[in-house]
Amino acid sequence: ALRHRADRWLARVLELGTLAVAPDEDGPIDLILGTRLALLEQPEFHDSDRIRDLFATVETKERLVEILDGMLAAGGTRVAFGDEVDEPRLHHCALVASSYGADAPIGVLGVIGPSRMDFGRVIPLVDFLSHAITEKLSA
């Protein structure tokens, strides 16, 4: 069951990854954001100011890319939460991110959520998917 779910996730990530690197009429897509509805269901985000801050930050794609670049400067899968997140509007969130690409990073896969997220599940998933994407892109 876990392998089947991971395969479904990988298929979805590859689909989104393909969209991310395919140019469109306005040029390349730099960032793809997953569903925000799942965040709205979390108790931490019932506060309208918190969710507004979160959405304002992710809507500013350049700022989100800066945050992720800063996290991933040392390579590997990284976790940041609270004051470790280089954006005051996200101090109530946690980020798990990993870069992908064979010779050099060409993209980032990440999860933003409440600081109480299940890191034991999210970290291995992000790590696995980033390696799987790298492997698929290298094939």
Protein Blocks (a to p, Z undefined) as FASTA:
>chain_A
ZZmmmmmmmmmmmmmmmmmmpccfkopafbdcddfklmmmpmklmpmklmmmmmmmmmmm
mlmmmmmmmmmmngpjdddehjllgcfklmmpccddddedjkbccbdcdddddfkbcfkl
mmmmmmmmmmmmmmmmmZZ
